[in-house]
Amino acid sequence: MKTFNLPNGYKIVCEWKKTRTAFKHTARIEQAGSTVYETKVCYLNRTWERFEFQSVAQKAIRAYFKEADQKKYIDALDKQDQEGDSAFKTIATIASLGDIFCEKKEDKIAWKKRFLAKTPGIDFPEDFDQLPEKEKQRRLDGAIKIGLGQDKPKEAPAQDDGKTYKIVRFYQDGRPRRTIKRGLNLADAQAHCSKEETHGEGWFDGYDEE
């Protein structure tokens, strides 16, 4: 989960969620503790975004706020994420050095945990220290990979769920998204988004339930 603070007391809370056949990004806009808008974007195995949750957060902004105000909120979103991702990447890089500077496995784990705990938004579960060393290592290394931008979720091929989907083209330069196909089943929507020609510099195709 990741939270973006926006002007005028608004914030966008974004989450990665596994679906039965793929995964999706969800976003909800909140103000004064209340949810005022929710949306989602579904993916097959990659997002082609400059930063995680970019598309679903921008989708929420464009759907909820007036057109005259959208640029202000999108600029705040982009600036905040650039700062957060840069800090997380720096911390992840330092944490990864535990494999170089430490010899014992327990020392490597302690090094990585010490630095990752400094990352805003990362809270270790209460039972973390009681986990087997192998599981601690797996979780810490997974967090480091995300921080370094090396982790990409992949899911199994879809099966028909009886619903219809549309293909939406997203742009990273602020242009409005547009629907380019409708009436597809889940397998066809995911097959479309997995093709190399459905993404390029500054744009990519995603799918959403109709």
TIRO-2110 file (N, C-alpha, C; in Angstrom, 1 decimal):
// TIRO-2110
0.8, -1.2, 0.0, N, 1, A
0.0, 0.0, 0.0, CA, 1, A
0.9, 1.2, 0.0, C, 1, A
0.5, 2.3, -0.7, N, 2, A
1.2, 3.5, -0.8, CA, 2, A
0.2, 4.7, -0.7, C, 2, A
0.6, 5.7, 0.0, N, 3, A
-0.3, 6.8, 0.2, CA, 3, A
0.4, 8.1, -0.4, C, 3, A
-0.3, 8.8, -1.2, N, 4, A
0.2, 10.1, -1.8, CA, 4, A
-0.7, 11.2, -1.1, C, 4, A
0.0, 12.2, -0.5, N, 5, A
-0.7, 13.3, 0.1, CA, 5, A
-0.8, 14.4, -1.0, C, 5, A
-2.0, 14.9, -1.2, N, 6, A
-2.3, 15.9, -2.2, CA, 6, A
-2.7, 17.3, -1.6, C, 6, A
-2.7, 18.3, -2.3, N, 7, A
-3.2, 19.6, -1.8, CA, 7, A
-4.6, 19.6, -1.3, C, 7, A
-4.9, 20.6, -0.4, N, 8, A
-6.3, 20.8, 0.1, CA, 8, A
-6.8, 19.6, 1.0, C, 8, A
-5.9, 18.9, 1.6, N, 9, A
-6.3, 17.8, 2.5, CA, 9, A
-6.6, 16.5, 1.9, C, 9, A
-6.5, 16.4, 0.6, N, 10, A
-6.8, 15.1, -0.1, CA, 10, A
-5.6, 14.2, 0.0, C, 10, A
-5.8, 12.9, -0.1, N, 11, A
-4.8, 11.9, -0.3, CA, 11, A
-5.3, 10.8, -1.1, C, 11, A
-4.4, 10.1, -1.8, N, 12, A
-4.8, 8.9, -2.6, CA, 12, A
-4.1, 7.7, -2.0, C, 12, A
-4.8, 6.7, -1.6, N, 13, A
-4.3, 5.5, -1.1, CA, 13, A
-4.4, 4.4, -2.2, C, 13, A
-3.2, 3.9, -2.5, N, 14, A
-3.1, 2.9, -3.6, CA, 14, A
-2.7, 1.5, -3.1, C, 14, A
-3.2, 0.5, -3.7, N, 15, A
-2.8, -0.9, -3.3, CA, 15, A
-2.7, -1.8, -4.5, C, 15, A
-1.8, -2.7, -4.4, N, 16, A
-1.6, -3.8, -5.3, CA, 16, A
-2.4, -5.0, -4.8, C, 16, A
-3.3, -5.6, -5.6, N, 17, A
-4.1, -6.7, -5.2, CA, 17, A
-4.1, -7.8, -6.2, C, 17, A
-4.0, -9.0, -5.7, N, 18, A
-4.0, -10.2, -6.6, CA, 18, A
-5.5, -10.5, -6.9, C, 18, A
-5.7, -10.8, -8.2, N, 19, A
-7.0, -11.3, -8.6, CA, 19, A
-7.0, -12.8, -8.8, C, 19, A
-8.1, -13.4, -9.3, N, 20, A
-8.0, -14.8, -9.5, CA, 20, A
-7.1, -15.2, -10.7, C, 20, A
-7.0, -14.2, -11.6, N, 21, A
-6.2, -14.6, -12.8, CA, 21, A
-5.0, -13.7, -13.1, C, 21, A
-5.0, -12.5, -12.4, N, 22, A
-3.9, -11.6, -12.7, CA, 22, A
-3.7, -10.7, -11.5, C, 22, A
-3.5, -9.4, -11.7, N, 23, A
-3.4, -8.5, -10.5, CA, 23, A
-4.0, -7.1, -11.0, C, 23, A
-4.2, -6.3, -10.0, N, 24, A
-4.8, -5.0, -10.2, CA, 24, A
-4.2, -3.9, -9.3, C, 24, A
-4.2, -2.7, -9.7, N, 25, A
-3.9, -1.6, -8.8, CA, 25, A
-5.2, -0.8, -8.5, C, 25, A
-5.4, -0.6, -7.2, N, 26, A
-6.6, 0.2, -6.8, CA, 26, A
-6.2, 1.5, -6.2, C, 26, A
-7.1, 2.5, -6.3, N, 27, A
-6.8, 3.8, -5.7, CA, 27, A
-8.1, 4.4, -5.2, C, 27, A
-8.0, 5.0, -4.0, N, 28, A
-9.2, 5.6, -3.4, CA, 28, A
-8.7, 7.0, -3.0, C, 28, A
-9.5, 8.0, -3.3, N, 29, A
-9.3, 9.4, -2.9, CA, 29, A
-10.0, 9.6, -1.5, C, 29, A
-9.2, 10.1, -0.6, N, 30, A
-9.8, 10.4, 0.8, CA, 30, A
-9.7, 11.8, 1.1, C, 30, A
-10.6, 12.3, 1.9, N, 31, A
-10.5, 13.7, 2.5, CA, 31, A
-11.2, 13.6, 3.8, C, 31, A
-10.5, 14.1, 4.8, N, 32, A
-10.9, 14.2, 6.2, CA, 32, A
-11.4, 12.8, 6.7, C, 32, A
-10.6, 11.8, 6.3, N, 33, A
-10.9, 10.4, 6.7, CA, 33, A
-11.9, 9.7, 6.0, C, 33, A
-12.6, 10.3, 5.0, N, 34, A
-13.7, 9.7, 4.3, CA, 34, A
-13.3, 9.4, 2.8, C, 34, A
-13.7, 8.3, 2.3, N, 35, A
-13.4, 7.9, 0.9, CA, 35, A
-14.4, 8.7, 0.0, C, 35, A
-13.9, 9.4, -1.0, N, 36, A
-14.8, 10.2, -1.8, CA, 36, A
-14.8, 9.6, -3.3, C, 36, A
-13.8, 8.8, -3.6, N, 37, A
-13.8, 8.2, -4.9, CA, 37, A
-12.9, 7.0, -4.9, C, 37, A
-13.3, 5.9, -5.7, N, 38, A
-12.5, 4.7, -5.8, CA, 38, A
-12.4, 4.3, -7.3, C, 38, A
-11.3, 3.7, -7.7, N, 39, A
-11.2, 3.2, -9.0, CA, 39, A
-10.1, 2.1, -9.0, C, 39, A
-9.9, 1.5, -10.2, N, 40, A
-8.9, 0.4, -10.3, CA, 40, A
-8.4, 0.3, -11.8, C, 40, A
-7.2, -0.3, -12.0, N, 41, A
-6.7, -0.7, -13.3, CA, 41, A
-6.2, -2.1, -13.2, C, 41, A
-6.6, -3.0, -14.1, N, 42, A
-6.2, -4.4, -14.1, CA, 42, A
-5.0, -4.6, -15.1, C, 42, A
-4.1, -5.5, -14.7, N, 43, A
-2.9, -5.8, -15.5, CA, 43, A
-2.7, -7.3, -15.6, C, 43, A
-1.9, -7.7, -16.6, N, 44, A
-1.5, -9.1, -16.7, CA, 44, A
-0.2, -9.4, -16.1, C, 44, A
0.9, -8.8, -16.5, N, 45, A
2.2, -9.1, -15.9, CA, 45, A
3.1, -7.9, -15.9, C, 45, A
2.7, -6.7, -16.3, N, 46, A
3.5, -5.5, -16.2, CA, 46, A
2.7, -4.3, -16.3, C, 46, A
3.2, -3.1, -15.9, N, 47, A
2.4, -1.9, -15.9, CA, 47, A
3.1, -0.9, -16.9, C, 47, A
4.4, -1.0, -17.1, N, 48, A
5.1, 0.0, -17.9, CA, 48, A
4.8, 1.4, -17.5, C, 48, A
4.9, 1.6, -16.2, N, 49, A
4.8, 3.0, -15.6, CA, 49, A
6.1, 3.5, -15.2, C, 49, A
6.2, 4.8, -15.1, N, 50, A
7.4, 5.5, -14.6, CA, 50, A
7.6, 5.2, -13.1, C, 50, A
6.5, 5.1, -12.4, N, 51, A
6.5, 4.7, -11.0, CA, 51, A
5.3, 3.9, -10.6, C, 51, A
5.4, 3.1, -9.6, N, 52, A
4.2, 2.2, -9.3, CA, 52, A
3.0, 3.0, -8.9, C, 52, A
1.9, 2.6, -9.4, N, 53, A
0.6, 3.3, -9.1, CA, 53, A
0.3, 4.6, -9.9, C, 53, A
1.2, 4.9, -10.8, N, 54, A
1.1, 6.2, -11.5, CA, 54, A
-0.3, 6.2, -12.3, C, 54, A
-0.6, 5.2, -13.0, N, 55, A
-1.8, 5.2, -13.9, CA, 55, A
-3.0, 5.2, -13.1, C, 55, A
-3.1, 4.4, -12.1, N, 56, A
-4.4, 4.3, -11.3, CA, 56, A
-4.6, 5.6, -10.5, C, 56, A
-3.5, 6.2, -10.0, N, 57, A
-3.7, 7.4, -9.3, CA, 57, A
-4.1, 8.6, -10.2, C, 57, A
-3.5, 8.6, -11.4, N, 58, A
-3.8, 9.7, -12.3, CA, 58, A
-5.3, 9.4, -12.8, C, 58, A
-5.7, 8.2, -13.0, N, 59, A
-7.0, 7.9, -13.4, CA, 59, A
-8.0, 8.4, -12.4, C, 59, A
-7.7, 8.2, -11.1, N, 60, A
-8.6, 8.7, -10.0, CA, 60, A
-8.7, 10.2, -10.0, C, 60, A
-7.5, 10.9, -10.2, N, 61, A
-7.5, 12.4, -10.2, CA, 61, A
-8.3, 12.9, -11.4, C, 61, A
-8.2, 12.3, -12.5, N, 62, A
-8.9, 12.8, -13.7, CA, 62, A
-10.4, 12.6, -13.6, C, 62, A
-10.8, 11.5, -12.9, N, 63, A
-12.2, 11.2, -12.8, CA, 63, A
-12.9, 12.0, -11.7, C, 63, A
-12.2, 12.4, -10.7, N, 64, A
-12.8, 13.1, -9.5, CA, 64, A
-12.7, 14.6, -9.6, C, 64, A
-11.6, 15.1, -9.9, N, 65, A
-11.4, 16.5, -9.9, CA, 65, A
-11.8, 17.3, -11.2, C, 65, A
-12.1, 18.5, -11.0, N, 66, A
-12.4, 19.3, -12.2, CA, 66, A
-11.2, 19.4, -13.1, C, 66, A
-11.4, 19.5, -14.4, N, 67, A
-10.3, 19.6, -15.4, CA, 67, A
-9.3, 20.7, -15.1, C, 67, A
-9.8, 21.8, -14.6, N, 68, A
-8.9, 23.0, -14.3, CA, 68, A
-8.0, 22.7, -13.2, C, 68, A
-8.4, 21.7, -12.3, N, 69, A
-7.5, 21.5, -11.1, CA, 69, A
-6.7, 20.2, -11.3, C, 69, A
-6.9, 19.5, -12.3, N, 70, A
-6.2, 18.2, -12.5, CA, 70, A
-4.7, 18.3, -12.5, C, 70, A
-4.2, 19.2, -13.3, N, 71, A
-2.7, 19.4, -13.4, CA, 71, A
-2.1, 19.6, -12.0, C, 71, A
-2.7, 20.4, -11.2, N, 72, A
-2.1, 20.7, -9.9, CA, 72, A
-2.0, 19.4, -9.1, C, 72, A
-3.0, 18.6, -9.1, N, 73, A
-2.9, 17.4, -8.3, CA, 73, A
-2.0, 16.3, -8.9, C, 73, A
-1.9, 16.2, -10.2, N, 74, A
-1.0, 15.3, -10.9, CA, 74, A
0.4, 15.7, -10.7, C, 74, A
0.7, 17.0, -10.7, N, 75, A
2.1, 17.5, -10.5, CA, 75, A
2.5, 17.2, -9.0, C, 75, A
1.6, 17.3, -8.1, N, 76, A
1.9, 17.0, -6.7, CA, 76, A
2.1, 15.5, -6.5, C, 76, A
1.4, 14.7, -7.2, N, 77, A
1.5, 13.3, -7.2, CA, 77, A
2.9, 12.9, -7.7, C, 77, A
3.3, 13.4, -8.9, N, 78, A
4.5, 13.0, -9.5, CA, 78, A
5.7, 13.5, -8.7, C, 78, A
5.7, 14.7, -8.2, N, 79, A
6.8, 15.2, -7.4, CA, 79, A
7.0, 14.3, -6.1, C, 79, A
5.9, 14.0, -5.4, N, 80, A
6.0, 13.3, -4.2, CA, 80, A
6.5, 11.9, -4.4, C, 80, A
6.1, 11.2, -5.5, N, 81, A
6.6, 9.9, -5.8, CA, 81, A
8.1, 9.9, -6.1, C, 81, A
8.5, 10.9, -6.9, N, 82, A
9.9, 10.9, -7.3, CA, 82, A
10.8, 11.0, -6.0, C, 82, A
10.3, 11.8, -5.0, N, 83, A
11.1, 12.0, -3.8, CA, 83, A
11.1, 10.7, -3.0, C, 83, A
9.9, 10.1, -2.9, N, 84, A
9.8, 8.8, -2.1, CA, 84, A
10.6, 7.7, -2.7, C, 84, A
10.5, 7.5, -4.0, N, 85, A
11.2, 6.4, -4.7, CA, 85, A
12.7, 6.6, -4.6, C, 85, A
13.2, 7.8, -4.7, N, 86, A
14.6, 8.1, -4.7, CA, 86, A
15.1, 7.7, -3.3, C, 86, A
14.4, 8.1, -2.2, N, 87, A
14.8, 7.7, -0.9, CA, 87, A
14.8, 6.2, -0.6, C, 87, A
13.7, 5.6, -1.1, N, 88, A
13.6, 4.1, -0.9, CA, 88, A
14.7, 3.4, -1.7, C, 88, A
15.0, 3.8, -2.9, N, 89, A
16.1, 3.2, -3.6, CA, 89, A
17.5, 3.4, -2.9, C, 89, A
17.7, 4.5, -2.4, N, 90, A
19.0, 4.7, -1.6, CA, 90, A
19.1, 3.8, -0.4, C, 90, A
18.0, 3.7, 0.3, N, 91, A
18.0, 2.8, 1.5, CA, 91, A
18.1, 1.4, 1.1, C, 91, A
17.4, 1.0, 0.0, N, 92, A
17.5, -0.4, -0.5, CA, 92, A
19.0, -0.7, -0.9, C, 92, A
19.6, 0.2, -1.6, N, 93, A
21.0, 0.0, -2.0, CA, 93, A
21.9, -0.2, -0.8, C, 93, A
21.8, 0.6, 0.2, N, 94, A
22.6, 0.5, 1.4, CA, 94, A
22.3, -0.9, 2.1, C, 94, A
21.0, -1.2, 2.2, N, 95, A
20.6, -2.5, 2.8, CA, 95, A
21.2, -3.7, 2.1, C, 95, A
21.3, -3.6, 0.8, N, 96, A
21.9, -4.7, 0.0, CA, 96, A
23.3, -4.9, 0.3, C, 96, A
24.0, -3.9, 0.8, N, 97, A
25.4, -4.0, 1.1, CA, 97, A
25.7, -5.0, 2.2, C, 97, A
24.7, -5.4, 3.0, N, 98, A
24.9, -6.3, 4.0, CA, 98, A
25.4, -7.6, 3.6, C, 98, A
25.1, -8.0, 2.3, N, 99, A
25.7, -9.2, 1.7, CA, 99, A
27.2, -9.1, 1.5, C, 99, A
27.7, -7.9, 1.4, N, 100, A
29.1, -7.7, 1.1, CA, 100, A
29.9, -7.5, 2.5, C, 100, A
29.3, -6.6, 3.3, N, 101, A
30.1, -6.3, 4.6, CA, 101, A
29.9, -7.3, 5.7, C, 101, A
28.9, -8.1, 5.6, N, 102, A
28.7, -9.1, 6.7, CA, 102, A
29.0, -10.5, 6.3, C, 102, A
29.5, -11.3, 7.2, N, 103, A
29.9, -12.7, 6.9, CA, 103, A
28.8, -13.7, 7.4, C, 103, A
28.3, -13.5, 8.6, N, 104, A
27.3, -14.4, 9.2, CA, 104, A
25.9, -14.0, 8.7, C, 104, A
25.1, -15.1, 8.5, N, 105, A
23.8, -14.9, 8.0, CA, 105, A
23.0, -14.0, 8.9, C, 105, A
23.1, -14.2, 10.2, N, 106, A
22.3, -13.4, 11.2, CA, 106, A
22.8, -11.9, 11.1, C, 106, A
24.0, -11.6, 10.8, N, 107, A
24.5, -10.3, 10.7, CA, 107, A
24.0, -9.6, 9.5, C, 107, A
23.9, -10.4, 8.4, N, 108, A
23.3, -9.8, 7.1, CA, 108, A
21.9, -9.5, 7.3, C, 108, A
21.1, -10.3, 8.0, N, 109, A
19.7, -10.1, 8.3, CA, 109, A
19.5, -8.8, 9.1, C, 109, A
20.4, -8.7, 10.2, N, 110, A
20.3, -7.5, 11.1, CA, 110, A
20.6, -6.2, 10.3, C, 110, A
21.6, -6.3, 9.5, N, 111, A
22.0, -5.1, 8.7, CA, 111, A
20.8, -4.7, 7.8, C, 111, A
20.2, -5.6, 7.0, N, 112, A
19.2, -5.3, 6.1, CA, 112, A
17.9, -4.7, 6.8, C, 112, A
17.6, -5.4, 7.9, N, 113, A
16.4, -5.0, 8.7, CA, 113, A
16.6, -3.6, 9.3, C, 113, A
17.8, -3.3, 9.8, N, 114, A
18.1, -2.0, 10.4, CA, 114, A
17.9, -0.8, 9.4, C, 114, A
18.3, -1.0, 8.2, N, 115, A
18.2, 0.0, 7.2, CA, 115, A
16.8, 0.1, 6.6, C, 115, A
16.2, -1.1, 6.3, N, 116, A
14.8, -1.0, 5.7, CA, 116, A
13.8, -0.5, 6.7, C, 116, A
14.1, -0.6, 8.0, N, 117, A
13.1, -0.1, 9.0, CA, 117, A
13.1, 1.4, 9.0, C, 117, A
14.1, 2.1, 8.3, N, 118, A
14.1, 3.5, 8.2, CA, 118, A
13.2, 4.1, 7.1, C, 118, A
12.7, 3.1, 6.3, N, 119, A
11.9, 3.5, 5.2, CA, 119, A
10.4, 3.9, 5.6, C, 119, A
9.9, 5.1, 5.4, N, 120, A
8.5, 5.4, 5.7, CA, 120, A
7.6, 4.4, 5.1, C, 120, A
6.6, 3.9, 5.8, N, 121, A
5.6, 3.0, 5.3, CA, 121, A
6.0, 1.6, 5.5, C, 121, A
7.2, 1.2, 5.8, N, 122, A
7.6, -0.2, 6.1, CA, 122, A
7.5, -0.4, 7.6, C, 122, A
6.6, -1.3, 8.0, N, 123, A
6.5, -1.7, 9.4, CA, 123, A
6.6, -3.2, 9.4, C, 123, A
7.6, -3.7, 10.2, N, 124, A
7.8, -5.1, 10.3, CA, 124, A
6.8, -5.7, 11.3, C, 124, A
6.3, -6.9, 10.9, N, 125, A
5.3, -7.6, 11.8, CA, 125, A
5.9, -7.9, 13.1, C, 125, A
5.1, -8.0, 14.1, N, 126, A
5.5, -8.2, 15.5, CA, 126, A
6.3, -9.5, 15.6, C, 126, A
6.0, -10.5, 14.8, N, 127, A
6.6, -11.8, 15.0, CA, 127, A
7.8, -12.0, 14.0, C, 127, A
8.3, -10.9, 13.4, N, 128, A
9.3, -11.0, 12.4, CA, 128, A
10.6, -11.7, 13.0, C, 128, A
11.0, -11.3, 14.2, N, 129, A
12.2, -11.8, 14.8, CA, 129, A
12.1, -13.3, 15.2, C, 129, A
10.9, -13.8, 15.2, N, 130, A
10.7, -15.2, 15.5, CA, 130, A
10.6, -16.1, 14.3, C, 130, A
10.7, -15.5, 13.1, N, 131, A
10.6, -16.3, 11.9, CA, 131, A
11.9, -17.0, 11.7, C, 131, A
11.9, -18.1, 10.9, N, 132, A
13.2, -18.8, 10.6, CA, 132, A
14.1, -17.9, 9.8, C, 132, A
15.4, -18.1, 9.9, N, 133, A
16.3, -17.2, 9.2, CA, 133, A
16.1, -17.2, 7.7, C, 133, A
15.7, -18.3, 7.1, N, 134, A
15.5, -18.4, 5.6, CA, 134, A
14.3, -17.5, 5.2, C, 134, A
13.3, -17.5, 6.1, N, 135, A
12.1, -16.7, 5.8, CA, 135, A
12.4, -15.2, 5.9, C, 135, A
13.2, -14.8, 7.0, N, 136, A
13.6, -13.5, 7.2, CA, 136, A
14.3, -13.0, 5.9, C, 136, A
15.3, -13.8, 5.5, N, 137, A
16.1, -13.4, 4.4, CA, 137, A
15.3, -13.2, 3.1, C, 137, A
14.3, -14.1, 2.9, N, 138, A
13.5, -14.0, 1.7, CA, 138, A
12.7, -12.7, 1.7, C, 138, A
12.1, -12.4, 2.8, N, 139, A
11.3, -11.2, 2.9, CA, 139, A
12.1, -9.9, 2.8, C, 139, A
13.3, -9.9, 3.4, N, 140, A
14.1, -8.7, 3.3, CA, 140, A
14.7, -8.5, 1.9, C, 140, A
15.1, -9.6, 1.3, N, 141, A
15.6, -9.5, -0.1, CA, 141, A
14.5, -9.1, -1.0, C, 141, A
13.3, -9.6, -0.8, N, 142, A
12.1, -9.2, -1.6, CA, 142, A
11.9, -7.7, -1.5, C, 142, A
12.0, -7.1, -0.3, N, 143, A
11.8, -5.7, -0.1, CA, 143, A
12.9, -4.9, -0.8, C, 143, A
14.1, -5.4, -0.8, N, 144, A
15.2, -4.7, -1.4, CA, 144, A
15.1, -4.7, -2.9, C, 144, A
14.6, -5.8, -3.5, N, 145, A
14.4, -5.9, -4.9, CA, 145, A
13.3, -4.9, -5.4, C, 145, A
12.3, -4.7, -4.6, N, 146, A
11.2, -3.7, -4.9, CA, 146, A
11.9, -2.3, -4.9, C, 146, A
12.7, -2.1, -3.9, N, 147, A
13.3, -0.7, -3.8, CA, 147, A
14.2, -0.4, -4.9, C, 147, A
14.9, -1.5, -5.4, N, 148, A
15.8, -1.3, -6.5, CA, 148, A
15.1, -1.4, -7.9, C, 148, A
13.8, -1.6, -7.9, N, 149, A
13.1, -1.7, -9.1, CA, 149, A
13.3, -3.0, -9.9, C, 149, A
13.7, -4.1, -9.2, N, 150, A
14.0, -5.4, -9.8, CA, 150, A
12.8, -6.4, -9.8, C, 150, A
11.7, -6.0, -9.0, N, 151, A
10.7, -7.0, -8.8, CA, 151, A
9.5, -6.7, -9.7, C, 151, A
9.0, -7.6, -10.5, N, 152, A
7.9, -7.4, -11.3, CA, 152, A
6.9, -8.6, -11.1, C, 152, A
5.6, -8.3, -10.8, N, 153, A
4.7, -9.4, -10.5, CA, 153, A
4.2, -10.1, -11.8, C, 153, A
4.1, -11.4, -11.7, N, 154, A
3.6, -12.2, -12.9, CA, 154, A
2.6, -13.2, -12.4, C, 154, A
1.5, -13.3, -13.2, N, 155, A
0.5, -14.2, -12.8, CA, 155, A
0.2, -15.2, -13.9, C, 155, A
-0.6, -16.2, -13.6, N, 156, A
-0.9, -17.3, -14.5, CA, 156, A
-1.9, -16.8, -15.6, C, 156, A
-2.0, -17.5, -16.7, N, 157, A
-2.9, -17.1, -17.8, CA, 157, A
-4.4, -17.1, -17.2, C, 157, A
-5.2, -16.3, -17.9, N, 158, A
-6.6, -16.1, -17.4, CA, 158, A
-7.5, -17.2, -17.9, C, 158, A
-8.6, -17.4, -17.2, N, 159, A
-9.7, -18.3, -17.7, CA, 159, A
-10.9, -17.4, -17.8, C, 159, A
-11.8, -17.7, -18.7, N, 160, A
-13.0, -16.9, -18.9, CA, 160, A
-13.8, -16.8, -17.6, C, 160, A
-14.2, -15.6, -17.2, N, 161, A
-15.0, -15.4, -16.0, CA, 161, A
-16.4, -14.9, -16.3, C, 161, A
-16.7, -14.9, -17.6, N, 162, A
-18.1, -14.5, -18.0, CA, 162, A
-18.3, -13.0, -18.1, C, 162, A
-17.3, -12.2, -17.8, N, 163, A
-17.5, -10.7, -17.8, CA, 163, A
-16.8, -10.2, -19.1, C, 163, A
-17.1, -8.9, -19.4, N, 164, A
-16.5, -8.3, -20.5, CA, 164, A
-15.5, -7.2, -20.1, C, 164, A
-14.5, -6.9, -20.9, N, 165, A
-13.5, -6.0, -20.5, CA, 165, A
-13.2, -5.0, -21.7, C, 165, A
-12.7, -3.9, -21.3, N, 166, A
-12.3, -2.9, -22.3, CA, 166, A
-10.8, -2.6, -22.2, C, 166, A
-10.2, -2.3, -23.3, N, 167, A
-8.7, -1.9, -23.3, CA, 167, A
-8.6, -0.4, -23.3, C, 167, A
-7.8, 0.0, -22.3, N, 168, A
-7.6, 1.5, -22.1, CA, 168, A
-6.2, 1.8, -22.3, C, 168, A
-5.9, 2.9, -23.1, N, 169, A
-4.6, 3.3, -23.4, CA, 169, A
-4.2, 4.5, -22.4, C, 169, A
-3.1, 4.3, -21.7, N, 170, A
-2.7, 5.3, -20.7, CA, 170, A
-1.4, 6.0, -21.3, C, 170, A
-1.4, 7.3, -21.0, N, 171, A
-0.2, 8.1, -21.4, CA, 171, A
0.4, 8.7, -20.2, C, 171, A
1.8, 8.8, -20.2, N, 172, A
2.5, 9.3, -19.0, CA, 172, A
2.8, 10.8, -19.1, C, 172, A
2.4, 11.5, -20.2, N, 173, A
2.7, 12.9, -20.4, CA, 173, A
1.5, 13.8, -20.0, C, 173, A
0.5, 13.2, -19.3, N, 174, A
-0.7, 14.0, -18.9, CA, 174, A
-1.8, 14.0, -19.9, C, 174, A
-1.7, 13.3, -21.1, N, 175, A
-2.8, 13.2, -22.0, CA, 175, A
-3.9, 12.3, -21.3, C, 175, A
-5.2, 12.6, -21.6, N, 176, A
-6.3, 11.7, -21.1, CA, 176, A
-6.2, 10.3, -21.6, C, 176, A
-6.5, 9.3, -20.8, N, 177, A
-6.5, 8.0, -21.3, CA, 177, A
-7.7, 7.8, -22.3, C, 177, A
-7.6, 6.8, -23.1, N, 178, A
-8.7, 6.6, -24.0, CA, 178, A
-9.0, 5.1, -24.2, C, 178, A
-10.3, 4.7, -24.4, N, 179, A
-10.7, 3.3, -24.6, CA, 179, A
-10.5, 3.0, -26.1, C, 179, A
-9.8, 1.9, -26.4, N, 180, A
-9.5, 1.6, -27.8, CA, 180, A
-10.2, 0.3, -28.2, C, 180, A
-10.7, -0.5, -27.2, N, 181, A
-11.4, -1.8, -27.6, CA, 181, A
-12.4, -2.0, -26.5, C, 181, A
-13.5, -2.7, -26.8, N, 182, A
-14.5, -3.0, -25.9, CA, 182, A
-15.0, -4.5, -26.1, C, 182, A
-15.7, -5.0, -25.1, N, 183, A
-16.4, -6.3, -25.3, CA, 183, A
-15.5, -7.5, -25.3, C, 183, A
-14.3, -7.4, -24.8, N, 184, A
-13.4, -8.6, -24.8, CA, 184, A
-13.6, -9.5, -23.6, C, 184, A
-13.4, -10.8, -23.7, N, 185, A
-13.4, -11.6, -22.5, CA, 185, A
-12.0, -11.4, -21.8, C, 185, A
-11.9, -12.0, -20.6, N, 186, A
-10.7, -11.7, -19.8, CA, 186, A
-9.4, -12.2, -20.5, C, 186, A
-9.5, -13.4, -21.1, N, 187, A
-8.3, -14.0, -21.8, CA, 187, A
-7.8, -13.1, -22.9, C, 187, A
-8.8, -12.6, -23.7, N, 188, A
-8.4, -11.8, -24.9, CA, 188, A
-7.9, -10.4, -24.4, C, 188, A
-8.4, -9.9, -23.3, N, 189, A
-7.9, -8.6, -22.8, CA, 189, A
-6.5, -8.8, -22.3, C, 189, A
-6.2, -9.8, -21.6, N, 190, A
-4.9, -10.1, -21.1, CA, 190, A
-3.9, -10.4, -22.3, C, 190, A
-4.4, -11.1, -23.3, N, 191, A
-3.5, -11.5, -24.4, CA, 191, A
-3.1, -10.2, -25.2, C, 191, A
-4.1, -9.3, -25.3, N, 192, A
-3.8, -8.0, -26.0, CA, 192, A
-2.7, -7.2, -25.2, C, 192, A
-2.8, -7.1, -23.9, N, 193, A
-1.9, -6.3, -23.1, CA, 193, A
-0.5, -7.0, -22.9, C, 193, A
-0.4, -8.3, -23.3, N, 194, A
0.9, -8.9, -23.2, CA, 194, A
1.7, -8.8, -24.4, C, 194, A
1.1, -8.2, -25.5, N, 195, A
1.9, -8.1, -26.8, CA, 195, A
2.8, -6.9, -26.7, C, 195, A
4.0, -7.1, -27.3, N, 196, A
5.0, -6.0, -27.3, CA, 196, A
4.5, -4.7, -27.9, C, 196, A
3.6, -4.9, -28.9, N, 197, A
3.2, -3.6, -29.6, CA, 197, A
2.1, -2.9, -28.8, C, 197, A
1.7, -3.3, -27.6, N, 198, A
0.7, -2.6, -26.8, CA, 198, A
1.4, -1.7, -25.8, C, 198, A
2.6, -1.4, -26.0, N, 199, A
3.3, -0.4, -25.1, CA, 199, A
4.4, 0.3, -25.9, C, 199, A
4.7, 1.5, -25.5, N, 200, A
5.8, 2.2, -26.2, CA, 200, A
6.3, 3.2, -25.2, C, 200, A
7.1, 4.1, -25.8, N, 201, A
7.7, 5.2, -24.9, CA, 201, A
6.6, 6.2, -24.5, C, 201, A
6.3, 6.2, -23.2, N, 202, A
5.3, 7.1, -22.7, CA, 202, A
3.9, 6.6, -22.7, C, 202, A
3.7, 5.4, -23.1, N, 203, A
2.3, 4.9, -23.2, CA, 203, A
2.2, 3.4, -23.0, C, 203, A
1.1, 2.9, -22.6, N, 204, A
0.9, 1.4, -22.5, CA, 204, A
-0.6, 1.2, -22.4, C, 204, A
-1.0, -0.1, -22.8, N, 205, A
-2.4, -0.5, -22.7, CA, 205, A
-2.7, -1.3, -21.4, C, 205, A
-3.8, -1.0, -20.8, N, 206, A
-4.2, -1.8, -19.7, CA, 206, A
-5.7, -2.2, -19.9, C, 206, A
-6.2, -3.1, -19.1, N, 207, A
-7.6, -3.5, -19.3, CA, 207, A
-8.4, -3.3, -18.0, C, 207, A
-9.7, -3.1, -18.2, N, 208, A
-10.6, -2.8, -17.0, CA, 208, A
-12.0, -3.4, -17.3, C, 208, A
-12.6, -3.9, -16.3, N, 209, A
-14.0, -4.5, -16.4, CA, 209, A
-15.0, -3.4, -16.9, C, 209, A
-15.8, -3.8, -17.8, N, 210, A
-16.9, -2.9, -18.3, CA, 210, A
-18.1, -2.9, -17.3, C, 210, A
END
